């Protein structure tokens, strides 16, 4: 653990030619590899491939892909559609799933809970109350875990759903674009609730720890760029981000500790890198290659940007020669410059053989 903590600290320090943290994004391939007898679970992968735990642990309790409702919506089947079923999920969305399955494919979101001010007030806003019963039930156990980790030298971060991801989970990607024109006051009211909950929950965590990072799960881009314009970002997101970051910095017990800001978005993130730098973003992930993100070229343009991801998951299915060409092009340059954690640009796909994956990880281990 001590070794991975030092690698993590070297990463944040942009230390050149430092040993690379051996980490991975996640796996959609586990069931295949287990069924073929290669592993029993993800822990076996870590042992076989030398996957290391990051030296940063996060508080959450503020959502990730959906808002942190307290209480959540009741999960229930609304309609049987033969091979499919329409389900109300914990975030209040109506989602079309294959019957009896909830994971391993992209679900279809049929409806979202916020359609207007009435639905916002009636169904959602009260679920964002920081004083809701049970809101902090997780805290005693989490504090104990975080103290042990910090005592070992680990870094402490705060993860939370970003403003765009939050708005999208409430109203859907299309309706949000109408709302910013038709109901801007409603958007601001939703963002004020986001800010109020985030600020108060984080303040509870800061009573016990100085934070090293705030990590926004944003997913604001698709394969051709951002889903909303930079002007919309500045109007509807950044005032709340800036105030939150400022408040976190003011509350830090250790005023000398640097607070890093990370933004996670799939898709083509290149157009929004300079936009997020306006609020002090230091770190972005995961640089989806299929959307045109080349970490080598991005590193040349942004030499001080912390980066994680950037490994084309599709190449892992193409064989060892293709994997070698990819690693040989990316890793010598990125390792030399520092500030890079190589992982797949999303979960490892099911079509990737275990043999190919092990070869890929062995090549990355050359830079450990």
N, C-alpha and C positions, 0 to 999 in steps of 0.2 A: 504493500500500500504506500509506503514511504517513497518508493521509486516513482509510482504513478503520480503522486502529489507533486514531486519535484518536476516531472515532465510537464504537468499541467501549469505550474508556475512559470516554467521556462517558455511555454507556449504563450501565456499572457504577456510575458516580458519581451516577446518577439525575438527571443534569443536565436541567433544564427547558428546553423549547423548543430542544433541541440537534438538529442534523441527524441524521436517522434512517439507520441502517445499512441498505443495500439488500441484503438477503440472502433466500434461499429455502430451504425445507425439503428439497425433492427433487421428482422427476418420475416419474409412471407414464405420462406422455403423450409421452415422447421418440420412441417408435417411430412414432406417428401423425404427429408434426410432421416427422420425418425423411422418412417416406414421402410426405408431401404437398409436400416440397421446400422447407420453410421454413428448415430448419437442417441442418447436417451432424452436429453433436454438441452436448453440453451447453455447451461453450465458446462456441458461437455465441450461445446464450441470454444468457450473461453479458455478451457484447459488445453485443448488441442492446438488452438491457434494463437494462444498468448494474448487474448483480448484482455485489456486492462480496464479497471474502473477509473473513471475520471476523478481527478482530485478536487472536484467541485460538487458539493451536494446542494440541493435546492429545497427551499420551502415552496409549496404550491398553495393549495386552498384558495386559488383565485381563478380557477378554470384553466383550460388549455385550448381545446378546439370549440368548447362551448362555455357559456357563462357559468359561474359558480352559484347556482341557485340553492337556496336553503329555505324551504325544502325543494327538492327536484320535483319535476312532474312525475306522475304515475306512468310507468311503462306498461302499455296495454295494447292488445290487438284491436284495431278499430274495424277492420274489414278483411274477410277472407276472399282472396282473388285467385283461387285455384292453386297454381304453382307459387304464387306470391301472397304476401299478406301486408296490409297497410298497418303500421305500428306507430303509436305515439311514443316518442323516445323521452329520455329524462330531461331533454332541453325543450320539450313541448312541440317538436317538429313532427310532422306526419311523414313517415319514411317507408318506402316500398322495398321490402326485403324478399329474398327467396325464402320460402316457407321453411321454418326451422333453422335458418342460418342468420347470423348477425355479423359475421366477420369474413375476411378473405376475398371481398369483392367491393366495388364501389356502389353504395346504395343510392337510390333515387329519392331526393328530397321533394316531396309533393307539395308541402305547405309549411310555413313558418309561423310562429306564434304572434308576432307583432305585425299587424296590418294597418293600425292607425293608433291615435292617442288612447282611445278607449281600451283596446286590447293591451296596450303597454301598461296602462294604469291598473287594469283589472287583473291581468294574468301574470305580469312579469315584475313590475317595479318593486312590489313588496317582497319578492323573493331575493332581492338584492340588499335587504336590510342587514347591516352588520351586526345588529343585536338580535337576529333571529335565533330562536332556541336551537342549540346544537351547533352553531356556527364554529365554535372553537373547541369542539370535543376532541379533535385530533391533536391539539397543541401539547399537552403534557408529554405524551409519548414521543412526539416529533422533537420537542426540545431536548429530551434525553438523548435521542439518536444524534442530533446535530451537535450537542456538546461533546459527545465522544469523538465525533468526526473532527471537530475543530481542535480538540485537544491533541489529535494526531497530526495537526498541521494543515488539515484540509481547508479549502476555501468554501465560503457560504454564499449562495445566491438565492434570488427570488424569481421564480417562474410565474408567469401569468398570461392570460389570454390578452392579445393585443386588441386595440380598439377596432380595427377593421374586422378581424376575425369575430369579435364579439358582436358587432353590428350585423354581420352576415349571418351569424347563427340565430339572431333574433328575427330578421326580416327577409333574409335570402339575398343573394348577390344581385338579382335584377331589381327587386323592389327597393333596395337601398339606393340605387342610382336614381330612381324616381323621387325617393324621399328627400334627398339632398336638395332638390329643386322645389318640390311641393310642400315639404314639411321640415324645413331646416331646424325649427325650434324643437321638434320632436327628436331629431338626431342629437341635438345638444343636450336635451333632457336625458336621453339614454346614456350619453357619454358622461354626464355629470354623475349619474348613478354608478357607472363603471369606475370613475375616478374616486368617488367617495368610499366605495367598498375597498378598492385596492389600497388607497392611502391609509385607511384605518386598520386593515388587516396587516399590512406591512409594518405599520408602526408597532403593532403587538410583537412582531418578530424582532424588530429593532430594539425592543426593551431588553433583549437577551444577547443579541449579536450585532456586530458591525458587518454589513453586507459587502461582498466583493463584486456582485453582478446583479443587474436586473435584466430579465430575459423575456422578451415579448414574443409570443407565438402569434404570428401575423397572417401568413399566407395571403398576401395582398397581390401576388402576381400569378399570371397564368403563362402559357407558353409563348405569348407574344408581348408580355410586359405587364404593367400594373393594371389592376381592375378598376381603380379610381385614379383620377388625375392628381398630380402633385399639388395643384391648388386646393383640391378637396382634402388632401392629406393635411395641408397646412391649416385649413379652416376648421375641420371637424375632428382631427386627431391630435395635432401637435400642441395646441394649448393645454390639453389635459396631460399629454406625455411630459411636456416641459415642467409643468407644475408638480407632477408626481416625482420626477427625477430630482427636481430642486428640493422638494420636501424630504425625500429619502436622504439626500446629501446633508441637509441641515440637521437631521436626527442622528447621524452617525456618531457613535461613541468615540471611535478612533477617527478623528478629523483628517489624519494623514493618509488614511486608506483610500486608494483609488476605487471608484465605483465604475465598473465596466458596464456598457449597454450592448446587449445582443438582440438582434432581430432575426427571426426565423421565417423564411418564406420560400415556398416552392416556386416553380416557374422561372421566367426570365427576370431576375432581380436587378440586372445591370442598370436599367434606367432609374431605379429608386435608391441606389447606393448613395449618390451625392445628396439626395433629398433627406434620407435618414441621418446623414452626417450633420445636418443642420441642428438636430437635437442631441448630438454627441454620440451617435452610434460608433462603437469600436469594433464590433464583431458581428459577422453575418454567417448564416448557414441556410440550406445545405448545397447551394449551387448546382441546380439540376442541369445536367449536360445536354439532355434532349431538348432543352429550351434555349440552348446557345451559350450556356455559362461555362467558360473555360477558365479554370482557376489560375492557370499560368498567365494568361492575358490579363485577367483581372488583377493579379498580383503586380504586374508591371505598371498598371494604371494606379493602383492603390497600395503602395508598398507598406503602409502601416496598418492595413485592415486585417484584423484577426479573422481566420477563415476555417470552416470545418465542412467536410463533404467533398464534392467535386469529382468523385470516382463514378464513372459511367456504369451503372448497374447492368446495362444491356450487354456490355463487353464481357462481363463475367460468364455469360452463356456462350460466348463465341470461341472459347478455347484458350489454351495456355499462351500461344503465340500472340494473340490479340491482347491478352492481359499483360504480357511482357512489354509490348509496344506502348501500351497506355502508361504503365508504371515507369518505364524508362523515360518517357516524355515529361511526366509530371513531377515525380518525386525528387530527382536530383536538384532541380531548380527550386522547388518549393521548400525542400529541407534546408538548402543553403540560405534562404532568406528568412526562415523561421515563421512562427505565427500561423502554422497550418496543421490541422488534424485531418488526415485522410480517412474518409468513410464513404460508403456508397451514398449517392445523392438521394436515396430513400431506402426503404427496406429491400433486402436482397430478394429478387423475384424467385418464384417457384421453379422456373425453368433452369436455374443455375445449379449445376451438379455440385455435390459436396467436394469432389476432387478439384474442380475448378476454383471453388471458394478457398480451399486450403492452399492451393497454389498462389492465389492472389494475396492471402494473408502472409504466406511465407515471404513473398516478395516485399511486402510492406515491412516485415520484421527485419529486413536488411537495414532499415533506417532506424531501428530501435536504439 
